[in-house]
Amino acid sequence: MGAMMNGMALHGGVIPYGRTFLVFADYVRPAIRLAALVHSTRDLRLHARLHRAGRRRPNAPAGRTSLTSRCIPNVTVIRPADAAETAEARRSAL
């Protein structure tokens, strides 16, 4: 998913959007890191949404995942805590 989003963003004409569970962040992180590196040379925009742990694993380590994602340059991590922050996060993403 992450590699396809990078390809669509590099081709142009669209802002790709991908969504997966937070527990699969380790699979998509290399593609996000590559997009962040390419962003420094080209204006590359894509949205990868990593949300909740899932129904079967509600206590997955979300803190570690968001911390490692914040370490990647040119990546904005938004982690809302309530309805007001969610509305603002959606507005800033659009």
C-alpha positions as CSV (number, residue, x, y, z in Angstrom):
1,M,0.0,0.0,0.0
2,G,2.7,2.4,0.9
3,A,4.7,1.7,-2.2
4,M,1.6,2.2,-4.4
5,M,0.9,5.5,-2.6
6,N,4.5,6.7,-3.3
7,G,4.2,5.7,-7.0
8,M,0.8,7.6,-7.4
9,A,2.2,10.7,-5.7
10,L,5.3,10.7,-7.9
11,H,3.3,10.2,-11.0
12,G,1.2,13.3,-10.1
13,G,-2.3,14.4,-10.4
14,V,-3.6,12.8,-7.1
15,I,-2.9,13.0,-3.4
16,P,-3.0,9.4,-2.4
17,Y,-4.7,8.3,0.9
18,G,-4.0,5.0,2.6
19,R,-5.5,3.6,5.8
20,T,-4.5,0.6,7.9
21,F,-4.5,-0.5,11.5
22,L,-1.8,0.8,13.8
23,V,-0.4,-2.6,14.5
24,F,0.7,-2.8,10.8
25,A,2.7,0.4,11.0
26,D,6.0,-1.5,10.8
27,Y,5.0,-2.7,7.3
28,V,4.2,0.7,5.9
29,R,6.9,2.7,7.8
30,P,9.7,2.1,5.1
31,A,7.4,3.5,2.4
32,I,6.6,6.5,4.6
33,R,10.3,7.1,5.3
34,L,11.0,6.9,1.6
35,A,8.3,9.4,0.8
36,A,9.7,11.8,3.5
37,L,13.1,11.6,1.9
38,V,11.8,12.2,-1.6
39,H,9.7,15.1,-0.2
40,S,12.9,17.0,0.4
41,T,13.6,17.1,-3.4
42,R,10.1,17.2,-4.7
43,D,6.7,18.4,-3.4
44,L,5.4,15.0,-2.5
45,R,2.1,14.8,-0.6
46,L,0.4,11.7,0.6
47,H,-1.8,10.8,3.6
48,A,-1.3,7.5,5.5
49,R,-3.8,7.0,8.2
50,L,-2.9,4.5,10.9
51,H,-5.8,4.1,13.2
52,R,-6.7,2.1,16.4
53,A,-5.4,-1.2,17.3
54,G,-8.3,-3.3,16.1
55,R,-11.1,-5.1,17.8
56,R,-9.1,-8.1,19.0
57,R,-6.1,-6.1,20.2
58,P,-7.3,-2.9,21.8
59,N,-4.2,-2.4,23.9
60,A,-1.5,-2.5,21.2
61,P,1.5,-0.2,21.8
62,A,0.3,2.9,20.1
63,G,2.8,5.2,22.0
64,R,5.9,3.4,20.6
65,T,4.5,3.6,17.1
66,S,3.7,7.3,17.2
67,L,7.1,8.1,18.7
68,T,9.0,6.2,16.0
69,S,6.9,7.9,13.4
70,R,7.7,11.4,14.9
71,C,11.4,10.7,14.4
72,I,11.1,10.7,10.6
73,P,11.8,14.1,9.1
74,N,9.1,15.8,6.9
75,V,6.4,13.6,8.5
76,T,3.5,15.2,10.5
77,V,2.0,12.9,13.1
78,I,-1.4,13.9,14.4
79,R,-2.8,11.9,17.3
80,P,-6.1,13.4,18.5
81,A,-7.5,12.6,21.9
82,D,-11.1,13.9,21.7
83,A,-13.8,15.1,19.3
84,A,-12.5,18.6,19.1
85,E,-8.9,17.5,18.3
86,T,-10.3,15.1,15.7
87,A,-12.2,17.8,14.0
88,E,-9.0,20.0,13.9
89,A,-6.9,17.1,12.7
90,R,-9.3,16.5,9.8
91,R,-9.3,20.2,8.9
92,S,-5.5,20.4,8.9
93,A,-5.2,17.3,6.8
94,L,-7.6,18.6,4.2
